[in-house]
Amino acid sequence: MGYSRRARKFGGKISRQRPLARAFGVRSNQIEFNFTGPANLVVVVGACSNLADPVWVPLLTNALTSGSFYFSEPLQTNGPCRYYRITSR
């Protein structure tokens, strides 16, 4: 695999742009968070219930058209604990 001009500019390392969680919490029985990233970055919000043997289920795939996005979903009160992650494509 060859290096692009951009990779050479940064010492041969390819930097991957990632979304950044800005605010998260629970309000009105909803889990919610805001995240930001470069405009048009495609992000995936995933959830799993077991970090020891994670099976990440995608909940949302979205492009950050304005560089930010708000996610919320109802709290799961009668099921296992849920863990969330935000990744980019």
N, C-alpha and C positions, 0 to 999 in steps of 0.2 A: 504494500500500500504506500503510495507516494504522499509527500507533504504538499499541501497547498501553499500559496503565498502567505495566506493568513497564518498558517501554522508556523512557517519559518519566522514570521514577524514576532511571534511570541515564544521564540526559542525552541521551536519544534513541538511544542505541546499544543494539542487541540483543546481549546476550552469549550465546554458544553454549557450553553446558557440554561439556567434553571429557574423555575418559579420560586418565589420567596413568600412565605406566609407572613402577612403583616399584622393580622389580628385574628384571634380565634377564641371561642368560648361557647358558653351555653346561655341562651336567653329564650324565654317563653317556650320552654320544652323543645328547643331546636339546637342542634349543634351547628355552629356557623363559623366560617372564616373567610377572610379576604386574602387574596394573594396577588402578587404583581410579577411582572416579567416583561421582557421586550415585546413590543407590539407584534402580533401575529404568531407568537410562540404557541404551539399546540400543547396543552396540558391535559393530564389525565388524573382525576381524583379516584383513588381506589380505597377499598376497605377490606379488612380481614378480622377474624375473631380469635386467631391464635398466632402469636408472634414466634412461638417455638417451631411451628410448622406452617408458615404463612401461605395461604392461597388468596392472592389479592384479586378481588372482584372489582372491575371498573364500574364506577357509578356515573361518571361524567367525562366526556371528552369535549374540549372546547378550545377555540383559538382566542388568545387575548387580543381582541381587536383594538382595544383602547389601552392595553398594557396592564389591565387589572381585571379581577373577576371576584364575585361574591358567591359562595356556596353555602347552602343550608339544607338540612334534612331533619325530620322529626327524631327525637331521641328514641332509642330502642330500649324500652323499659322492661320488656318481658323476655328478652333474649340474652345471648352472651354479650360480653363487652365487645365493642368495636374499636378498631384502630384505623387511622386514616393516614394516607400518604398522598403527596402530590408529586407527579413526575412529568417530564417533558418528553416530547417525541422529536 
